[in-house]
Amino acid sequence: MKNEEKPHPPKASEEKHQVDRKQFLKSYAGPYFSDLKKVKPVRPFVLLADLSRKRIVRDYLFILLGSAIVAAAYAFFFAPYSIVPGGVYGITIVLNAVSKGWFAAFPDGLPIGSMALCFNIPLWLLAYRFLGHHYGLKTVVTFAATAFFTDFYTMLRGESMLVHNDPLLAAIYGGAILGLGVSLIFKAKGTSAGTDVLAKIVSRYAHNNVGVNITLFDSAVVLLGLIALRSWEVPLYSWIAIFVYGKVVDIIMEGVRTEKAVLITTDKPNELRDAILFTMKRGGTFLEGKGLYSGDVKHLIYTVIPKTQVGTLREVVNQVDPHAFLTILPAYEVLGKGYRDLQKTIAEEKD
């Protein structure tokens, strides 16, 4: 009788690799999770056990507070003047304006929040189907809370207007308040379903830019307001509100950028290093490269400086090497020695 060959047990390193991969996939909560996890679908409401209780409470408090603030922008500033900020709530504000007097049960028009909920539920199902579990419990809480607060505020407001006879002021303050609320939701890693779902799905299959698609969808909603309400004031005030909203989100999420990243290509690296170190009291890094045309070795200095030192740096570079090539870029976030501590920042994100 022949001896049957027994299969070799997997190596310890392979087992450890599989365990590490499973733990990574279990704990990772980023937007590309669905592209990494191909073995089996992930339930939409997972990962809470992997977060600290403090983090969970903080995130959902931020989501509820952000939703309440977003709803205030819709109910108190946008809806009274039929300002259409794009997205699902832009559509429902238009529907609310045109449906006044249509139904006996809703003499003031179809409720904005409830109508938005009717749009967001199927959009959330599409998001979960095509974009993965990133659209999970936080998304549901966000659009449900925003719908509730919007209709609640609208009921409290009644026929009165917070800003009287000044749609421009309503557009500016409404955009700023909307940006504040959305930023709180983003900081809690939450999102609402909204028309950005359609933009991302189209981008995935059409292979184009998501931002372009979002702009196109929002512009289409604004034009819908123009056609339905037959007023050129609608798109004009709406675009002001959208602009202010975008700027506020950028400032809150990225901060007021005061640092600049600098790349200097120079033939006098040592002299310029001494000038930056001892004159400006800044550190940096030497890099080496080759000229694209000449093929000669090039010396580069990379450093990060406060915005207030940009003028001084220009003068220093000009004095040391007038033929240097200087590139100054905005630094969106600077982590490390001399700036925000990297480990502390990561720990705060996990808490």
N, C-alpha and C positions, 0 to 999 in steps of 0.2 A: 504493500500500500504506500503510495507516494505521500511524502510529507507536504502538506499544504503550506504555502508561504503566508505568514501572518502579515497583515498590513503594518507598516512601521508607524508607531505613534508620532503625532506631530511634535516638532521640536518645541522646546520651552520658549524660545524667542518668538516663534510663530504664534503660540498660544497667548503670550503676553501682548503681541501686536494686535491680535483679535480682540482681547479684553480691552486694551487701550482704545481701539477704534470704536467698540460698542459704547464705552463710557463717554467718549467724545461726542458721538452721535446722539447719545441720550441727553447730554447736558447742553449741547450747542443750540442756541435759540436765535440764530441769525436769519436773515432773509433768504439765504440760499440753502436752507436746510433740506428742502424737497429735492434739490439737485444732488445732494450728498447721500441721502437715504433712499436707496433703490430696492432694498430687500423687501420691505413691507411698508404699507402706509402707516402714518403716525396719527394717533388720535388727536383731535383738535385741542383738547384741554389737558395737556400734559406739561411737564417741566416745573410745575409749582412746587413739587417736593424738593427740587434741586435748588430752590432759592431760599434765602433766609426769611424768616417770618417778618423781620423788620423791613426787608426789601419789598416783600409782597404788599404789606400794609402801605408803605410809602408810594409804591407804584399806583395802587388803586385809588389812594387819596388824591394823587396828582391827576389821575384820569377823571375822577369825579369833579374835582375843582376845575380842571381844564374844560370839561364838557359844560359845566355851569357857566363859565366865562364865554365860551363859544356861543352858547345859546343866547346869552345876553346880547351879543353883537347882532345876531339874527333878529331877535324879537324887538329890541329897543332902538336899533339904528337902521338896519337894512330893510326890514319888512314895511315899516311905516312909509318909507319913501320909494318902495319897490326897487331898491338897489340890488342888483343881481351879482353876487360874488363868485359866480361859476359853481360847478359841482352840483351835487344832488340838492343842496339847499337853495341854490340859485333857481333850479327848476321848480321847486315847491313854492318859492316866493312868487314866481310868475303865476303858477297855478292858483295860489291864494288870491292874487290880485285880480285875475280874470274871472274867478268863480264866485265873486261876491254877489249875493242875491240869487244864486242858482238853486241852492238847496235850503229848504226851510230849517233843517237841522243845523246848517252852518251859514247863517246870514252874513257873517263877516268873511266868508270864503273858507275853502278847505283848510283844515289845520296844518300848519307848516311842518311841525314835528312828526305828526302821525303819517303824513304823506311821505316824508323823508324815510321813515321807518319802513314803509312799504317798498321803497326803492332799494334801501340798503340791505334788507334781508336777502333778496335774490343776488345782489351784487356780492355779498359775503359768501354765499354758496358758490358762486363762480370763482371767487378768490381762493377759497379753500380747495376747490377742484383743480384749478389750473396753476395756482401760485404757491400752494403748500400751506403748512400749518402755521406759518408766520401770522396769518389772519386767524387768530384763535379767540380765546375768551376775552382778552383785552379789547379786541375789535368790537365784539358784541356789547360789552359794557359801555364802550365809548359811544357807539351810535344809538344805543337804547337810552343812555343817560342824556345825551344831547337832545334827542327827540322829546323826552319827558320835560326837561328844563325849558325847552323852546315853547312848548304848548302851555306850560305853567306860567312862564313870564308873559306870554301873549294874553292869557286870561287875566293876570294881574294888571297889565297895562290898559286893557280895555280900549276905549277910544282916544285916550290921551297920548301925547307924543313927548318923549324925553327931550328931543331937540326940536324946537318949533321953527318952522319956515326956514330951515337952513340945511338942505340936503348935502351941501359940500362938507359942512362940519360933521354931519352924520356919516358920510363916506369915510372921512379921515379917522374919526374916533372909532367908528365901527371896524375899520380895517386894522387899527392898532389893537383893539380889544380882541378881535378874532386871532390876530397873530400871537398875542399873549396866551390865549387859551390853547391854541394848537401847539405852541411850544411846550407847554406843560405836559400835554399828551405825548408829544414826541420824546420828552425827557424820561417819561415812564415807559418808553419803548412800545407805546400804543399807537394805534392808527384807526381811522374809520374806513369803512369799505369805500363808499364814494365812487366817483367817476375815475379816480386814479387806478382802480381795478381794471376798467376797460382799457385805459391807456397802457398799463403794463402787459395785459394780455395781447393787445395789438402789437406792442413792441416786441414781444417774444416771438410772434409768428411773422411779423413783417420785417423784423431785424432793423428797426429804426430806433431813434432816441425816445426814451420815456418822457423826458421833459417837453419835447416837441409835441408829443401826443396829448399830454396834460394841457398844454397851452391851447391846442386845437379844440379839445373838448370844452374847456372853460370858455373859449371865445365863441364857440357854437352856442353855449348856454346864454351868454350875454346877448348874442344876436337874436336868440329866441325871445329874450325880454324886449328887445327893440321891436320885433315883428308883432308880438302879442300885445304889448302895451302901447305901441305906436307913438313912441316918444324918443327923440334923440338924446334926451337927458339921461335915460336909463343906461346906455352903454358908457356915456361919458363919466358919470358918477361911479359906475360899477368898476371901470378900469382904474380909477383913482383908488377905490377901496382895495382892489386886488394888488395894486402896486404897494400901498402902505402895508398891507398884510404880509406880503413877501419880504419887505425890508425888515419888519419887526421880527419875523421868524429868523431871518439871517442873523440879526444882531443878537438875539437871545441864544440861539443854538451855537453860534460860532464866536460870540463875544465881539466887542469892539476891538478890531485887530490893531494893536499898537506895535507889534514886532514885525520886522522885515527879514526875510531870508536873502542873503547876499552871496553871489558867486563872482569871484574876481579871477580873470585870466591874466597872468602877469609874467614878465621876464625877470622880475626882481622879487622872487618869493620871500627871501630871507629879510630883505629890507622892509617889505610890506608887512611881513609877520611881526617884526619888532614894532612897527608903527601902530599896528592894531592892538598888540598886547600892551604896550607901555604908554601909548598916547590915549587910546580909547578904553583901555582896561577891559577888552573883550577877548574871549577865546575863539577858537575855530579849528578847522581841520584842513590839512593839505590833501589835495587830490592831484592825480596825474592823468594826462590824456594826450591825444595826438591831434594835431591840426588837421582839419578835414581836407584842406587843399594841399598844404605843404608836407604833411606827414611828420612835421617836427614835434618833439616832445613839448608839451605845454604844462605849466604849473598853475593849478587852481587853488584858491582859498575859499572855503565855505564857512560862513559865520552867520549868526543871528544877532541883530541889534535892535534896540528900541527905535521907534519911529523918529524920536527926537534927535537921534544921532546920525540920521541919514545924510544931512548936510555936512556934518563934520567928516564922515567917511569919504564923501566925494572929494573934499579938499585934501584929505590925507592921501588918497589914491592918486590924485592929480599931482601932488608934490613929489611923491616917491616914484611913480611910473605913469607919466602922462599918456603913454600908449597902451595902458591896461584896458581890458574889456570888462566892463562892470554891468552886472545884471542884478536888479533889485526886485524881489517878489514878495507879495503878502504872505505872511506865515499864519495859517489858520489856527494852528495849535502847536505850542512848544512845550515839550515835556523833557525833563532831565535836569542835570546839575545847573544851578543858576536860575531855573525857571520852576514851573510846577513839578513836584516830585512824581515820577512815573509810577512807582509802586503804590504810593498813597492814592493816586488818581484811580488806578485799577481797583484797589481795595474799596474805595468809595463807590465805584460802579457796582461791585458785587454785593455790598451791604444792603 
